[in-house]
Every structure is written in structure tokens, then in C-alpha cells.
Amino acid sequence: MPSDAILTDAPLDVLILGAGISGIGAGHYLRTEHPSKSFAILESRPRPGGTWDLFKYPGIRSDSDLNTFGYEFKPWLDPQAIADAPRIVDYLHEAISEDRLDEKIVYNRRAVGMDWSEPDQLWNVTVRRTDSDGDDDAFTVQARWVFAGTGYYNYDEGFTPEFPGRERFTGRIVHPQHWPEDLDYRGKRVVVIGSGATGVTLVPSMADDAAHVTMLQRTPTYVIPVPREDVISDAMKKVLGERRGYALSRKKNILQQKALYNFCQKYPRPARAIIRGINKAFLPRDFDVDTHFNPPYNPWDQRLCVVPNGDLFKAIKKGSASIETGRIATFTETGILLEDGRELSADIIVTATGLNLQLFGGMEITVDGEPVNFADTTAYRGMMLSGLPNFAMAIGYTNSSWTLKVGLLCEYFCRVLSYQDANGYTSVRAVEPEGLEKRPLLDFGAGYVKRALDRLPKQGTVSPWTMTMAVASDVKQLRNGEIVDEFLDYRKAPATAVV
């Protein structure tokens, strides 16, 4: 395990923030495309894996198939296509080992701030230990580039609304982001508040052991069953070999995802009718589908929730789980009272009410001492922010597998590094054109996005200032996109700079 010396001996060529799926992917591309460059991966937790190592709630799994959520460079060979977290963590550990990234990751270190020095052409990154309570353990890491693979969630605190009467409840209240190791729900009545990806995962996972699990939702969600195993992709790998079969299965699943998304966006009424028909076929004959599975928005205005092998529907049909739709009036001593007078009894309440959005782990960023207000910046090719030199960020797709975009971002990033090296440039920044029409960075209806819009960067309405959410568009914009254009300001180091 590397010590802090890897961070402080000399300026790094690249400092990667986060040893989750984005940071590990960036490490691979640097290893293969720029083997001579010095880099380190800073991870605030004691282990790699990011989201997949952090969350410990029952049943945690992907909501995208691993043939597309996996890396392009590393075939996913496990039979589970909708995979549980331990399998994903094992896959990430394999990726780390294969690229010898274990000698590059420094654990229990968090970047809390960074300042770009134009005279030195360097980022000065303030780093603190996360395994110490001391206030005097901060040190500075210098890097020519910073690659932020931190995702966009606040991993320290999830989102929980203010529930009236919360203090009256005599049972236990937990948030999935901080699942207690000692929580015993066997034989207990459980109410899960929320019907997003976490809620639809928790309910069937807890139903076999709990006395009963109720999913309480204020607004219904689109839920569709998918096979946990992708037998066609598995057959491709067996017949064509692991790498060729994996590549072909990725293309197949990318096209499937694109077709589903486009159909839902173009034909929302038929899409709604089809999803309703599927739900009705999986649920008990007398189930009130139009109350509990009839969202007020169109399909894919928010992300569809998938349930492997229809496990949520099976739990409802079995009677071990149920759904209630309504608004909370107050918590009571023994459960939750709804505004319509119904009361849900509970021994345990799980607030699967979402996450808080936070860019770059909450870091404060300055350029030559001037604070950067992210809301005043604009994303360039979905990878850089206007005005920030030598800074790349990894934000994946909201309507498809996250990793599909991260791989393309890393390719573009490595091409920019090669151009700088070949031409003696030491920095580059995106310069926003005057009069650029803008819109929200994430044009998505999820609650965690809406709550953070005023703090997020913007995107433009024309390329290359768009945050595209389609693989084909990003192949043009990133894999084949120009690395020299009127919006990129490449600079060479002053004579006094560190090079």
C-alpha cells in the first residue's frame, strides 16, 4: 500500500480523486495510454469500490446490466447481468490488480480544497486524513491535472425530509446510506418510505425474513421486470470467446437501452400502456395497478426502476410485501399516520428517500486564489468546466449505464494529454463563448437533481457544450471529437513554472 510519499515527492502528472468505478477506469487508461506519466488515486475511504463498497443495505445491486456497466476493456464474465454489490466489488478489485493500481491508491485521504497556480501551472490540492481526528494533519499535493472521479452524491449524508412526529416513533429509523450492521428485522414489521431504485431493491430483499414489508410512496414509479441473467450475452461469450462475445453483447445492450429510451420519449402513451400491461400481468388479479404503478410523469422523464426476475412483484403476490400510496401526516409511536387517515404499523422505518447531490466531494476550488462558483461554469464536452485549467470530471449517463460515458471521457482526456505533450503545452481550459444559450447540467426530473440545480454548472444547447446522454453522440463528441478548437485555450508554461 503506497504511503503519502507518492503524493508529495514531486508534482504528479495526474491526481485522480476517488477509487470508485470512474477513478479505477481513469487509472487503467493512464496505465495503457500514458505509461510514463506519474499519477496517484486519492480515496477517502479505507477500501476501493466507491458506491459499491459504501452501501450495505440488503440486496444492493446494479440497476444497469453489467455488460454495459462493466468496463469496455474488461469483460464481465459473471452470469449475473443485474449483479449484486459484492460481485461488482470483486470485479473492481480484479481491475485494480490487473492494472497494478494497488500501488497507486492512497486510502483514507480526502481532497478538501484545491487552488490553481497560473505561474506554476499546477494544482495545489489540500488533503486531509480521514482516519484521524486531528486538525493539523493537512498537507498539500501538487498535480498538473486533476481528474475528479468522485461521482455526484454526498457520500457522508443521504437525503431525509423532515417528517412530523419523527421523535414520537418508538421503533428504529434507518437510512439505507448508513445501514446499521446490528439491524435485525427478522419477524419485524417494516415500512420502507420511497419507491425509487433503493426502495424497490429493499422491499423484496427484506420480505422473506420480515413479518411484513410495506413500501410507502408519495408518487408511483415506473417499474419493469428484467432477467437477472442475460442468456443471449452469455451464449455470445461462449461461442465467440470472452472478449469478442463481451464486445458484441455490449453493442446489443446499448442498442436495447437506446431503443427503449427513444420509444418512451417519442411514444409516451403507448410506452405507459405497455409498462402497465406488464405490471398487471405480474401482480395479483385484484391489485390496484392504477393507484400504485401509475406515475404522473411520462416514462423515462425519470429513470425507470428495474426489478430482477420481477422479485418485487413476486413478494407482493406472495403477500410478504405490499404497497401504499399516500402522504405522511405524522409519525406515531407505533408507525405512520397518512393524511387520509390510514395508519401503517411498523417496528422499523427505512427512509429510502434519496441522496444529496454534491460535486467533487464538496471541495472548495479556487483559481489563483479566486473562488470558483460552479453555477457560473459551463460543461465542455461533458468533461471540463469553463475557466478551470487542467481539470476533468467524470459524470456518467442518467438514462443508461454510467460507465459507458466514463470510458469515452477517459479516451478524450488521454488524447488531450498526448496533444499537450507533443506541442509543449502545460495547461488547457475551456473558454465559454459569449451569448451561449444554457440549460441545466442534468436535464433530469429526479428529486436529488432538482434540489441542487442552483449549485450545479450549466450546459449549453449546442455542441461541444452539451452534456449528451447518448453513446452515439458521445462517440462523435469524445472518441472522435476535436481536441483543438476555438473554445480550448492551450497555454505554455512561463519560464519560472515547474515543468
Secondary structure in CASP SS format (residue, H / E / C, confidence):
PFRMAT SS
TARGET T0000
AUTHOR 0000-0000-0000
METHOD secondary structure of the structure
MODEL  1
M C 1.00
P C 1.00
S C 1.00
D C 1.00
A H 1.00
I H 1.00
L H 1.00
T H 1.00
D C 1.00
A C 1.00
P C 1.00
L E 1.00
D E 1.00
V E 1.00
L E 1.00
I E 1.00
L E 1.00
G C 1.00
A C 1.00
G C 1.00
I H 1.00
S H 1.00
G H 1.00
I H 1.00
G H 1.00
A H 1.00
G H 1.00
H H 1.00
Y H 1.00
L H 1.00
R H 1.00
T H 1.00
E H 1.00
H C 1.00
P C 1.00
S C 1.00
K C 1.00
S C 1.00
F E 1.00
A E 1.00
I E 1.00
L E 1.00
E C 1.00
S C 1.00
R C 1.00
P C 1.00
R C 1.00
P C 1.00
G C 1.00
G C 1.00
T H 1.00
W H 1.00
D H 1.00
L H 1.00
F C 1.00
K C 1.00
Y C 1.00
P C 1.00
G C 1.00
I C 1.00
R E 1.00
S C 1.00
D C 1.00
S C 1.00
D C 1.00
L H 1.00
N H 1.00
T H 1.00
F H 1.00
G C 1.00
Y C 1.00
E C 1.00
F C 1.00
K C 1.00
P C 1.00
W C 1.00
L C 1.00
D C 1.00
P C 1.00
Q E 1.00
A C 1.00
I C 1.00
A C 1.00
D E 1.00
A H 1.00
P H 1.00
R H 1.00
I H 1.00
V H 1.00
D H 1.00
Y H 1.00
L H 1.00
H H 1.00
E H 1.00
A H 1.00
I H 1.00
S H 1.00
E H 1.00
D C 1.00
R C 1.00
L H 1.00
D H 1.00
E H 1.00
K C 1.00
I E 1.00
V E 1.00
Y C 1.00
N C 1.00
R E 1.00
R E 1.00
A E 1.00
V E 1.00
G E 1.00
M E 1.00
D E 1.00
W E 1.00
S E 1.00
E C 1.00
P C 1.00
D C 1.00
Q C 1.00
L E 1.00
W E 1.00
N E 1.00
V E 1.00
T E 1.00
V E 1.00
R E 1.00
R E 1.00
T C 1.00
D C 1.00
S C 1.00
D C 1.00
G C 1.00
D C 1.00
D C 1.00
D C 1.00
A C 1.00
F E 1.00
T E 1.00
V E 1.00
Q E 1.00
A E 1.00
R E 1.00
W E 1.00
V E 1.00
F E 1.00
A E 1.00
G C 1.00
T C 1.00
G C 1.00
Y C 1.00
Y E 1.00
N E 1.00
Y E 1.00
D E 1.00
E E 1.00
G E 1.00
F C 1.00
T C 1.00
P C 1.00
E C 1.00
F C 1.00
P C 1.00
G C 1.00
R H 1.00
E H 1.00
R H 1.00
F C 1.00
T C 1.00
G C 1.00
R E 1.00
I E 1.00
V E 1.00
H C 1.00
P H 1.00
Q H 1.00
H H 1.00
W C 1.00
P C 1.00
E C 1.00
D C 1.00
L C 1.00
D C 1.00
Y C 1.00
R C 1.00
G C 1.00
K C 1.00
R E 1.00
V E 1.00
V E 1.00
V E 1.00
I E 1.00
G C 1.00
S C 1.00
G C 1.00
A H 1.00
T H 1.00
G H 1.00
V H 1.00
T H 1.00
L H 1.00
V H 1.00
P H 1.00
S H 1.00
M H 1.00
A H 1.00
D C 1.00
D C 1.00
A C 1.00
A C 1.00
H E 1.00
V E 1.00
T E 1.00
M E 1.00
L E 1.00
Q E 1.00
R C 1.00
T C 1.00
P C 1.00
T C 1.00
Y C 1.00
V E 1.00
I E 1.00
P E 1.00
V E 1.00
P C 1.00
R C 1.00
E E 1.00
D C 1.00
V H 1.00
I H 1.00
S H 1.00
D H 1.00
A H 1.00
M H 1.00
K H 1.00
K H 1.00
V H 1.00
L H 1.00
G C 1.00
E H 1.00
R H 1.00
R H 1.00
G H 1.00
Y H 1.00
A H 1.00
L H 1.00
S H 1.00
R H 1.00
K H 1.00
K H 1.00
N H 1.00
I H 1.00
L H 1.00
Q H 1.00
Q H 1.00
K H 1.00
A H 1.00
L H 1.00
Y H 1.00
N H 1.00
F H 1.00
C H 1.00
Q H 1.00
K H 1.00
Y C 1.00
P H 1.00
R H 1.00
P H 1.00
A H 1.00
R H 1.00
A H 1.00
I H 1.00
I H 1.00
R H 1.00
G H 1.00
I H 1.00
N H 1.00
K H 1.00
A H 1.00
F H 1.00
L C 1.00
P C 1.00
R C 1.00
D C 1.00
F C 1.00
D C 1.00
V H 1.00
D H 1.00
T H 1.00
H H 1.00
F C 1.00
N C 1.00
P C 1.00
P C 1.00
Y C 1.00
N C 1.00
P C 1.00
W C 1.00
D C 1.00
Q C 1.00
R C 1.00
L C 1.00
C E 1.00
V E 1.00
V E 1.00
P E 1.00
N C 1.00
G C 1.00
D H 1.00
L H 1.00
F H 1.00
K H 1.00
A H 1.00
I H 1.00
K H 1.00
K H 1.00
G C 1.00
S C 1.00
A E 1.00
S E 1.00
I E 1.00
E E 1.00
T E 1.00
G C 1.00
R C 1.00
I E 1.00
A E 1.00
T E 1.00
F E 1.00
T E 1.00
E C 1.00
T C 1.00
G E 1.00
I E 1.00
L E 1.00
L E 1.00
E C 1.00
D C 1.00
G C 1.00
R C 1.00
E E 1.00
L E 1.00
S E 1.00
A C 1.00
D C 1.00
I E 1.00
I E 1.00
V E 1.00
T E 1.00
A C 1.00
T C 1.00
G C 1.00
L E 1.00
N E 1.00
L E 1.00
Q C 1.00
L H 1.00
F H 1.00
G H 1.00
G H 1.00
M C 1.00
E E 1.00
I E 1.00
T E 1.00
V E 1.00
D C 1.00
G C 1.00
E E 1.00
P E 1.00
V C 1.00
N C 1.00
F H 1.00
A H 1.00
D H 1.00
T C 1.00
T E 1.00
A E 1.00
Y E 1.00
R C 1.00
G C 1.00
M C 1.00
M E 1.00
L E 1.00
S C 1.00
G C 1.00
L C 1.00
P C 1.00
N C 1.00
F E 1.00
A E 1.00
M E 1.00
A C 1.00
I C 1.00
G C 1.00
Y C 1.00
T C 1.00
N C 1.00
S C 1.00
S C 1.00
W H 1.00
T H 1.00
L H 1.00
K H 1.00
V H 1.00
G H 1.00
L H 1.00
L H 1.00
C H 1.00
E H 1.00
Y H 1.00
F H 1.00
C H 1.00
R H 1.00
V H 1.00
L H 1.00
S H 1.00
Y H 1.00
Q H 1.00
D H 1.00
A H 1.00
N H 1.00
G C 1.00
Y C 1.00
T C 1.00
S E 1.00
V E 1.00
R E 1.00
A E 1.00
V C 1.00
E C 1.00
P C 1.00
E C 1.00
G C 1.00
L C 1.00
E C 1.00
K E 1.00
R E 1.00
P E 1.00
L C 1.00
L C 1.00
D C 1.00
F C 1.00
G C 1.00
A C 1.00
G H 1.00
Y H 1.00
V H 1.00
K H 1.00
R C 1.00
A C 1.00
L H 1.00
D H 1.00
R H 1.00
L C 1.00
P C 1.00
K E 1.00
Q E 1.00
G E 1.00
T C 1.00
V C 1.00
S C 1.00
P C 1.00
W C 1.00
T C 1.00
M C 1.00
T C 1.00
M C 1.00
A C 1.00
V H 1.00
A H 1.00
S H 1.00
D H 1.00
V H 1.00
K H 1.00
Q H 1.00
L H 1.00
R H 1.00
N C 1.00
G C 1.00
E C 1.00
I C 1.00
V C 1.00
D C 1.00
E C 1.00
F C 1.00
L E 1.00
D E 1.00
Y E 1.00
R E 1.00
K C 1.00
A C 1.00
P C 1.00
A C 1.00
T C 1.00
A C 1.00
V C 1.00
V C 1.00
END
